[in-house]
Amino acid sequence: MRQSSKNLIEGVLTFAAGLALRLFTDGVETPVVTLTKVGLVLMYVGGALVALGLFQAFRASSTAERD
């Protein structure tokens, strides 16, 4: 499996976990941070991983076309 595929899968799963936390833990209180904020951070990280995976896939396909 290529690194770009791994990043895409990881990003989608991380984004989905963050979205679930953001949507379903609104009333849950924890001592240090709220789970909705953790969900938002996970969504940002997942989005960044998806963008990185797309960039790597595009770069790999463009270099393969040049050869």
C-alpha distances in whole Angstrom, upper triangle without the diagonal:
4,7,8,7,7,10,11,11,13,15,16,17,19,21,21,23,25,26,27,29,31,32,33,34,37,40,38,40,38,40,38,36,36,33,33,32,29,28,29,27,24,24,24,21,19,20,20,16,16,18,16,12,15,16,13,12,16,16,13,15,18,18,17,20,22,21
4,5,5,6,9,10,11,12,14,16,17,18,20,21,23,24,26,27,29,30,32,33,34,37,40,38,40,38,40,38,35,35,32,32,31,29,27,28,26,23,23,23,20,18,19,17,14,14,15,13,10,12,13,9,9,12,13,10,12,15,15,14,17,19,19
4,5,5,6,9,10,10,12,14,15,16,18,20,21,22,24,26,27,28,30,31,32,35,38,36,37,35,37,35,32,32,30,30,29,26,25,25,23,20,20,20,17,15,16,14,11,12,13,10,7,10,11,8,9,12,12,10,13,16,15,16,19,20,20
4,5,5,6,9,10,10,12,14,15,16,18,20,21,22,24,26,26,28,30,31,33,37,35,36,35,37,34,32,32,29,28,27,25,24,23,22,19,18,18,15,14,14,12,9,9,10,7,4,7,8,5,5,9,10,9,11,14,14,14,17,19,20
4,5,5,6,9,10,11,12,14,15,17,18,20,21,23,24,26,27,29,30,32,35,34,36,35,37,35,32,31,28,28,27,25,23,23,22,19,18,18,16,14,14,14,10,9,11,10,6,9,11,9,8,11,13,11,13,16,17,16,19,21,22
4,5,5,6,8,10,11,12,14,15,16,18,20,21,23,24,26,27,28,31,33,32,33,32,34,32,29,29,26,26,25,23,21,22,20,17,17,17,14,12,14,13,9,10,12,10,8,11,13,11,11,14,15,14,16,19,19,19,22,24,24
4,6,5,6,8,10,10,12,14,15,16,18,20,21,22,24,26,26,29,32,30,31,30,32,30,27,27,24,24,23,20,19,19,17,14,14,14,11,9,10,9,6,6,9,7,5,8,10,9,10,13,14,14,16,18,19,20,22,24,25
4,6,5,6,9,10,10,12,14,15,16,18,20,21,22,24,25,28,31,30,31,31,33,31,28,27,24,23,23,20,18,18,17,14,13,14,12,9,9,10,6,5,8,8,5,7,10,10,9,12,14,14,15,18,19,20,22,24,25
4,5,5,6,9,10,11,12,14,15,17,19,20,21,22,24,26,30,28,30,29,32,30,27,26,23,22,22,20,18,18,18,14,14,15,13,9,11,12,9,8,11,11,9,11,14,13,13,16,18,17,18,21,22,22,24,27,28
4,6,5,6,8,10,11,12,14,15,17,18,20,21,22,25,28,26,27,26,28,26,24,23,20,20,20,17,15,16,15,11,12,13,10,7,10,10,7,8,11,11,9,12,15,14,14,17,19,19,20,23,24,24,27,29,29
4,5,5,6,8,10,10,12,14,15,16,18,20,21,23,26,25,26,26,28,26,23,22,19,18,18,15,13,14,12,9,9,9,7,4,6,7,5,5,8,9,8,10,13,13,14,16,18,18,20,22,24,24,26,28,29
4,6,5,6,9,10,10,12,14,15,16,18,20,22,25,24,26,26,28,27,23,22,19,18,18,16,13,14,14,10,9,11,10,6,8,10,8,7,10,12,10,12,15,15,15,18,20,20,21,23,25,26,27,30,31
4,5,5,6,9,10,11,12,14,15,16,18,20,23,22,24,23,26,25,22,21,17,17,17,15,12,14,13,10,10,12,11,7,10,12,10,10,14,14,13,15,18,18,18,21,23,23,24,27,28,28,30,33,34
4,5,5,6,9,10,11,12,14,15,16,19,22,20,22,21,23,21,18,18,14,14,14,11,9,11,10,6,7,9,7,5,8,10,9,10,13,14,13,15,18,18,19,21,23,23,25,27,29,29,31,33,35
4,5,5,6,9,10,10,12,14,15,17,21,20,22,21,24,22,19,17,14,13,13,11,8,9,9,6,4,7,7,4,6,9,9,9,12,14,14,15,17,19,19,21,23,24,25,27,29,30,31,33,35
4,5,5,6,9,10,10,12,14,16,19,19,21,21,24,23,20,18,14,13,14,13,9,11,12,9,7,11,11,8,10,13,12,12,15,17,16,17,20,21,21,23,26,26,27,29,31,32,33,36,37
4,5,5,6,9,10,11,12,14,17,16,18,18,21,20,17,15,11,11,12,10,7,10,11,7,8,11,11,9,12,14,14,14,17,18,18,20,22,23,23,26,28,28,29,32,33,34,36,38,39
4,5,5,6,9,10,10,13,16,15,16,16,19,18,14,12,9,8,9,7,4,6,7,5,5,8,9,8,10,13,13,14,16,18,18,20,22,23,24,26,28,29,30,32,34,35,36,38,40
4,5,5,6,8,10,12,15,15,17,18,21,20,16,14,11,9,11,10,6,7,10,8,6,10,12,10,11,14,15,15,17,19,19,20,23,24,25,26,29,30,31,32,35,35,37,39,41
4,5,5,6,8,10,13,13,16,17,20,20,16,14,10,9,12,11,7,10,12,10,10,13,14,13,15,18,18,17,20,22,22,23,26,27,27,29,31,32,33,35,37,38,39,42,43
4,6,6,6,8,11,10,12,13,16,16,13,10,6,6,9,7,5,8,10,9,9,13,14,13,15,18,18,19,21,23,23,25,27,28,29,31,33,34,35,37,39,39,41,43,45
4,6,6,7,11,11,13,14,17,16,13,10,7,4,7,8,5,6,10,9,9,12,14,13,15,17,18,19,21,23,24,25,27,28,29,31,33,34,35,37,39,40,41,43,45
4,6,7,10,11,14,16,19,19,16,12,10,7,11,11,8,10,13,13,12,15,17,16,17,20,21,21,23,25,25,26,29,30,31,32,34,36,36,38,40,41,42,45,46
4,6,8,9,12,14,18,18,15,12,9,8,12,12,10,12,15,14,14,17,19,18,20,23,23,23,25,28,28,29,31,33,33,35,37,38,39,41,43,43,45,47,49
4,6,5,9,11,14,15,12,9,6,6,10,10,9,12,14,14,14,17,19,18,20,23,24,24,26,28,29,30,32,34,34,36,38,39,40,42,44,45,46,49,50
4,6,8,11,14,15,12,8,8,6,10,11,10,12,15,15,16,18,20,20,21,24,25,26,28,30,30,32,34,35,36,38,40,41,42,44,46,47,48,50,52
4,6,10,13,15,13,9,9,9,12,14,13,15,18,18,19,22,23,23,25,27,28,29,31,33,34,35,37,39,40,41,43,44,45,47,49,50,52,54,55
4,7,10,12,10,7,7,9,11,12,12,15,17,17,18,21,22,23,25,27,27,28,31,32,33,35,37,38,39,41,42,43,45,47,48,49,51,53,54
4,7,9,8,6,7,10,11,12,13,16,17,18,20,22,23,24,26,27,28,30,32,33,34,36,37,39,40,42,43,44,46,48,49,50,52,54,55
4,6,6,6,7,10,11,11,13,16,16,17,19,21,21,23,25,26,27,29,31,32,33,35,37,37,39,41,42,43,45,47,48,49,51,53,54
4,6,8,10,13,13,13,16,18,18,19,22,23,23,25,27,28,29,31,33,33,35,37,38,39,41,43,44,45,47,48,49,51,53,55,56
4,7,10,12,11,11,14,15,15,17,19,20,20,22,25,25,26,29,30,30,32,34,35,36,38,40,41,42,44,46,47,48,50,52,53
4,6,9,7,7,11,12,11,13,16,17,17,19,21,22,23,25,27,28,29,31,32,33,35,37,38,39,41,43,44,46,48,49,50
4,5,5,7,9,10,11,13,15,16,17,19,20,22,23,25,26,28,29,31,32,33,35,37,38,39,41,43,44,45,47,49,50
4,5,5,6,9,10,10,12,14,15,16,18,20,21,22,24,25,27,28,30,31,32,34,36,37,39,40,42,43,45,47,48
4,5,5,6,9,10,10,13,14,15,16,19,20,21,23,24,26,27,29,30,31,33,35,36,37,39,41,42,43,45,47
4,5,5,6,9,10,11,12,14,15,17,19,20,21,23,24,26,27,29,30,32,33,35,36,38,39,41,42,44,46
4,5,5,6,9,10,11,12,14,15,16,18,20,21,22,24,26,27,28,30,31,33,35,36,37,39,41,42,44
4,5,5,6,9,10,10,12,14,15,16,18,20,21,22,24,26,27,28,30,31,33,34,36,37,39,41,42
4,5,5,6,9,10,11,12,14,15,17,18,20,21,23,24,26,27,29,30,32,33,35,36,38,39,41
4,5,5,6,9,10,11,12,14,15,17,18,20,21,23,24,26,27,29,30,32,33,35,36,38,39
4,5,5,6,8,10,10,12,14,15,16,18,20,21,22,24,25,27,28,30,31,33,35,36,38
4,5,5,6,9,10,10,12,14,15,16,18,20,21,22,24,26,27,28,30,31,33,35,37
4,5,5,6,9,10,11,12,14,15,16,18,20,21,22,24,26,27,29,30,32,33,35
4,5,5,6,9,10,10,12,14,15,16,18,20,21,22,24,26,27,28,30,32,33
4,5,5,6,9,10,10,12,14,15,16,18,20,21,23,24,26,27,29,31,32
4,5,5,6,9,10,11,12,14,15,16,18,20,21,22,24,26,27,29,31
4,5,5,6,9,10,10,12,14,15,16,18,20,21,22,24,26,27,29
4,5,5,6,9,10,10,12,14,15,16,18,20,21,22,24,26,27
4,5,5,6,9,10,10,12,14,15,16,18,20,21,23,25,26
4,5,5,6,9,10,10,12,14,15,16,18,20,21,23,25
4,5,5,6,9,10,10,12,14,15,16,18,20,21,23
4,5,5,6,9,10,10,12,14,15,16,18,20,22
4,5,5,6,8,10,11,12,14,15,17,19,20
4,5,5,6,9,10,10,12,14,15,17,19
4,5,5,6,9,10,11,12,14,16,17
4,5,5,6,9,10,11,12,15,16
4,5,5,6,9,10,11,13,15
4,5,5,6,9,10,11,13
4,6,5,6,9,10,11
4,6,5,6,9,10
4,5,5,7,9
4,5,5,7
4,5,5
4,6
4
